[in-house]
Amino acid sequence: TQVIQNFIDSRNFAFAISYHSFGNLVLWGPGYVPGYFEDEDIFAGFGAAASANNSYTPGNSASGVIYLVNGDSDDWAYNASTSGKVFGLTPEVGTSSDYFNPPASRIPTLVVEGIDCAYVAIENADRPGRLAPPGQPGINAIPPSGGTHDVTWSAPTTADVVVTAYEITEKTGPAVTSDNLESGSGNWSLDGFSVSTARASSGSSSLYSGSGNDVNHFAYGKEGYVVQPGDALEFEAWYDIEPDYDYAYVILSTDGGRSWTNLAGTGTSAADPNGTNAGNGIAGSSSGWQLHSYDLSAYVGQQVWFGFRYYTDGGFIAEGFYVDDITPVQTWTTSTVLSSTAPGTSYNVSGRADGTYTYSVRGQDGEGDWGYPSANTSVTVTASTDVSVTPAGGFFLGKAVPNPFAGTASIRFGLDRAGEHELAVYDIQGRLVRTLSQGPRDAGVHAVQWNGQDDQGTKVTSGVYFYRLTTRSGAKIERTVVLR
């Protein structure tokens, strides 16, 4: 074992594939607890690709595909290798009929089935993150607007996948409410949970986990909420959960749902007598409806997403977990998708009346998979800040403000006629650094933000950079200085 550890630590492996038999499975960690690694979406993407042609079942202990284990190499490779994260996976090759000693006639078939894992690892060793959906785009602040403004963002940095299109959503009429589920599940994405009328704290409906053996059910809030000082997540809960084996969890995400944290609060426990508590689990009986409260002071100023999880083993079946009167829940009067095919990292919005408009963005990869939504950004539109009128000599490129800058600079430009354009940043050697805006635009004055990052989301070094506006009317160049 030590020799293998030293071998891995002395190299920069991306994947470690450990072939076992049997079960027709593709497994990953964590094996020691029914939880999830931060990069669960990368593991899940690997599992889906590796099982696409052989009908193997991908998953881990949390999804109920395999029993809990301790001391496995997959967990060590991901968590403890000094060379960094190594994505460890275990194909369980063959069926129960093959057992541990398949007949010679079965070996060619089993080799073909199992080799897909190796192919997926080889194809993605340079960028494992391409197996996941696109990560969160980094959306920029929008200056006050007179009705025409640009929504700009940076490409996701938490995964290596190439984004082929972006979806921009515009929202108005924000409200923070308590959800009693009487209007249904519209505020939630349900995976095993449902709206039930069997029990309710108020009204006639509540959110219900379901019950059964080996379940792993989720309810995810659709909208992010910006935590304010003094906030707590509160709800009424009724539960009957097998103690010491099955658990409910209150979960929170700060990255649009890519990874989740189990919150500590009313009724939670870190005790883990049988290795099935993934941390801050709720079990036992509530003996009626009970007010639950979860402190959010660690997340003040951040946009977070709330959710619930229910996990059971294969033993005793209890009734489960009910939730009602959940607060705070972010809602909107309107939510409109402006485009699902934006090719670059900016989108022009025009013709807006006075008011406040909020935007979020998510990316889509070449396989059609949508990624995680960005945080929201808002802009106030008032007629007094209208800059949509083209000045004399309409085609222009303005100075970056501020200049030099260390954080974000605003760049205004004008188009004398509608049509295709490109505004891009280059280093002093003429290499493309960042495409700030491209595609069709209306005539008029526009503004974009540059946060000092390249197209891959990496901060550029200090120095002089040139930005060039190209249209059918010609080209203009200005320069700016980045300070670090």
N, C-alpha and C positions, 0 to 999 in steps of 0.2 A: 504493500500500500504506500509506504513512504517513497519508494522508488517512482511510482506513478505520480505522486504529488510533486516530487522534485522535477520530474520530467515536464509536467504541465506548467509549473511555476517558472521554469526557465525559458518558456516560449510564449508566444502571443497567439494562442489558439482562439478562434471565434466559437467553434462548436466542438463538443465531445460526444460522440455517439457510442453508447455501450449496448451491444446486442445481447439480448436474453431470449429465453423461451419459457413459456409459450403464452398465447392469449390473443394474438392478432390486435395488438395495441401499439400506440405511440405515446409514450409517457414522458412527463417532465415534472419538476418540483413546484412547490415544496412537497416533499414526501412525508415530513415529520409532523405536519399540521395541515388541517383542511383550509388553507388560505391561498393567497396569490402573491407571486413575485411582482415587483414593479413593472417588469417587462412581460407580463402575462400575454399582452397582445402579440408580441413577437413569437413567444412559444406557441400560442394558438395558431398563428399564421403558418409556422413550421409544421405543426401537426396536421393542419388542413391540407397543405401541399404534399406532405409525405404520405397521406392516406387517400389521396384523390384517386389513385389507380389500383389500390389493393384492398379496399373496403375495411381497412383497419380502423379501430376506434381511437381517436386522439383524446387526451385529457390528463388530469392529475387527481390527487386524492380529494380535492375540493369538489370536483365535478362528479365524484363517485365512480370514476372509471377503475380505480385501483385502491387497495387498502393502504393504510398508513404504514410507513417504514421509517427507520432511523439509520443514520450513518451511510446513506447512499452517496455515490460519487457525484450524481447530478447536482444535489444540493451543495456539496462542497465546491464543485467547479464554479457554480454561479456566485456563491456567497463568500468563499474563503480563499480562493486562489490569489496569490500575491501578484499574479500577472494581470489581474482585472477580471471582469465578468466573462465567464465562459458558459455558453448556452449548452447545458448538458441535457441530453435526451436519451431515452431508452426504448428502442423498438422491442416488443415482445413478439417474436416471430413464431408463427405456426399455431395450430389449434390444439385442443385437448387430445385429439386423436394422434397428433404428432408427438405430443408429450415432450420429453427431453431427449429422446432418441428417435427422430423420424426415420422412416425407411429410406434407403438410398434413392428410391424412385421419386421421393418427394423433395429431395434436396434442390434440384434445379428450380422448381416452382418457388420454394421458400427463399432462395437467393434473389430471384426476380422481385418477390414481394418486399424483401427487406432492403434492397439496394436503393429504393427511392429515398430513404432517409439520408443516405450518403450523397446522393445527387443533389438534394435540397441544400445540404450543408455546403457542398462545393460551390454551388451556384450563388450562394449568399454569404460566403465567408468574408468577402470584402465589406459588405454592408448588411449585417443581419436585420437592421431596422426596416429594410424594404419588405420584409414579410408582414409587417404591421400596417394598419391603416395610417393615413397621414396624421401627424401629431397636431397640436394646437398651433394655428397661426398666431403671430404676435401683432395684434391690431394696434394702430397708432391713434393718438389724440387728434381730433379734428378742430381746427380754428373756428371761431364764430363765423356764421355763414349768412349770406343774403338770399339763400335759396338754391345756390349752386355750390357744391362742395365735392371733394374727393375723399372716398374711403380708401385708406391705404393700410397695408399690413406687410409683415415679413413672412417668409416661408417657414414652415414648421422646422423645429430644430431637434425634437425628441425622437424622430425616426428618420431613416435614410431614404424613405420612399420618395419618388419623384411625383410631385403634384401636377396633374394635367389640366385641372380646372378648379375654380373656386365658386362657392355659392355664397352670395351676400344676402342677408336677411335684414330688413328694416322693421323696427318695432316702435309703436307709439302707445301712449296711455299706460304708463307703468303703475302697478299697484302691488302692495304686499298684503297678503291675506292669510286667513286660516282656512285650510282645506278640510271640509267635513265629508268629502266624497259624495255628497248628495247629487252633484252634477256629473258623476262618473269619474273615469280615470284620466281625463284629458290632461292633467298636469303631470302624468307619470308614464314612463315606459315600463311595461310589465313583462317579466320573464318568470312565469310560475305563480306570481301573485295575481289577485283578482279583486274586484269590488264585490263585497259580500253583504247580504242583508241578514245574515244569521245573527250577527251581534253588531251593536253600535253604541258609542258613548253619547252621541247626539244625533238626532234625525233617525234615519233607518239604515244607513250604509257605513261601511268601514273598509279599509284595505286589509286583505287577508292573505296570509302566506301560503295557504294550502297545507296539506299534511301527507304523510306517507313515509316509507323507508327510502333512504338514499336520495333525498331531495336536496336541491341546491337552487333555491328560488331567489329572485331579485325584484325590487321595484326601484327605479331610478327617476329622480326628478328631472324634468325636461329642461327647465330654465335655471340658470345660475342666479345666485343671490349675493349681493355685496354686503358683507358682514359689517354691522355698525357697532360702536361701543355699547356694551351692556347686553348685547344679543345673546340669546340661547335658543337652541332648537328644542321645541316643546311639542308634545303630543300626548294623547290618551292611549294607553296600551292595555290590552287584555291578552293574557297568554297562559297556555298550559303546554309546557315543553319538558320532555324527559330530562330530569336533572343529571348533570355530570356527563352527558353523552351528546345531546342535541342542543343547538343554540340559535338564537336570533341575534342579529347585529344591526346597529345603527351606523351607517357608513357615510363618509364625506370624501369628495374629490375636489382638488384645486386645479386640475388640468383637463377639465372638460369631460371627465369620465374615463380617462386612460388608466388611472390607478385610484385605489380607494383605501381610506383609513378607517379602522373601527374606532368609533368614539367612545369615550368613557362617560358615564352618567348614571342616571337612576337605574338601578337593577342590574348593572353590569358587574362582571367579575373577571379577574385575571386567573382565578384558580382553574387548573387543568388536570383533574385527577386521572383522566383516561386519554389524554393526548388529542382530544377533538375540539378543544376551545382555541380558535384562531386569535384570541385576544379580545377582552372586553365583551364577552358573550353574555347573553341573557338566557336564563334557564329556570325551570321550576314553575311555580304557579303564582299568578298575580293576585289571586283571590278577588277577582272583580276588576273593574276599570281602575287604572292607576295613572296619575299624571307623571310623565317622564320629562326630565329637563337635562340638556346637554350643553355645557358651557362652550361658547364660541370665541372667547377672548383671544385665543391664539391665532385667530383668522381675521381679526379686524382689518378692514380695508381690502381684503381679498374677495374675489368672486368665487363662490363655492357651489357645489351641487350636492344635494342630500339624497340618501337612499336607504333601503332596508334589505337585509339578507336573512334567509332562513335555511339552516343546514341540519340534516339529520343523518344518522348512521342506519344500519340495517336491523336495528333491534326494535324496541317498543315504539308504538305509534301513538303520539298524543295529538290533541286538537290543533295546536299551532299558535300563531301570533297574529293578533289583530291590532290595527293602528287607526286612530281617528283624530280629527281636529288638529291637524298638523300645521304648525306655524314656525318660522315665516315661509311662505310660498310666494315666489315671484310670478306675477301674471302681467299680461299686456292686453290692451284693448284691440290692437291690430298687430299682426305679425305677417309680413309679406316678403316672399322671396323675390328679390329684384333680378337676380340672374343665377343660373347654375352652371354657366359655361364661361365665366370670366377667365381669360388665359393668363393674365399677369397678376401683379400684386397691388393693383389699384382699380377703383371703379368710380366713375363720375355719376353724381346724382344731381339733378337739376329740377327746377320748377316746384320747389317745396315752399309751402306757405309758412308763415310765422309759427313757431312751436319748437318742441324738442323732439329729436329723432335719434334713435338708438340703433346701432348696427353690430352684427356679429358675422363671422366668416368661418367657413370650414372648407377643407380641401378634398379633392377626389383623385384617386390614383388611376393608373392606366387600366386596371381591372374593373373599374367602376365602383370601388369601395369608398364610401365616405368616411372622412376622419372625424376628429374631435373638434367641437366648436371653440372658437376663440372666446376670450372675455368680451364683454360689451364695451363699446365706446359711444358716447353721445355728443351731439352737436345742437346748439341753440341757433335757430334761424330767426333773424329779424331783418326788416327791410333796411335798417340803418347801416347794416354791414354788407350790403349788396355789392359784390365785385364782379357781377356777371356781364357788365357792359364792357365791350372791347374798347380799350383806349385807342387814341390815334396811333396809326402804325401797328395795328393789332397783333402782329407776329412779334413776340418778344420772349426773352428768358431773363428772369429776375435774379438778383443776388440772393444767396442763401442767408437766412436770418435765424439765429445769429451766425456770425462768421468771424473768427473760428468758432467751433462748437465741440462739446464733449458728449452731449446727449443726443438731442434731436434737432435738426434744422428744417425750416420750412422754405420751400422753393416755389415761387409763383411763375407761371408762364402763360402766354397768350397765343391763341390761334386765330388767324384772320379769316379762316373758313373751316367748315366741318371736314373731317377726313381722318385718315390714318396719321398716327404720330408715334414717336418713341422718345422717352426721356431716360437716359442711362448715365451711370457714373463709371468713370474709368480711372485707373491709377496713372502715375506719371510715365509708365512704360506703355500706356495705351491698351492695357488689358481690361476687359469688361469686369466690373466689380458688382454692380447692382443695376437691374432694370427697375426704375421707379414707376414708370407708367408707359403703357403702350396700347395700341389698338385704336378704334374709332373714337373720336371726340367731337363735341359740338364746338362751334366757334365761340370764343369768349375767353375769360380769364379763369385759370385753374390753379390749384395749389396742391402740392404733395409734401409728405414728410419723409425725411431720410434719417433713420435712427443710427447711422454709422455702422450698419451691418451689410455683409455681402449677400448674394442670392441664396447662400446656404445657411444664413442666419448667424454667421460668425462675425464678431466685431472686427473691423478693420484696424490696422495699426495707425499710429500718428503719421501725419504727412499731408501733402497736397493732393487733392483729387479734382478731376475735371468732370463736369456734367454737360451733356450734349443733348439738345433738343433737335429732332429731325422730323420734318414734315414735307409735304409737297411744295411748300413755299420756300424751302431751304433748310439751313441748319444754323444753330447758334450754340456757342460754347461759353461757359463760365467756370470759375474754379472756387473751391472752398478748402478750408484747412480743418482737419480732424485732430483734436487734442486728446491724449490719453494720460 
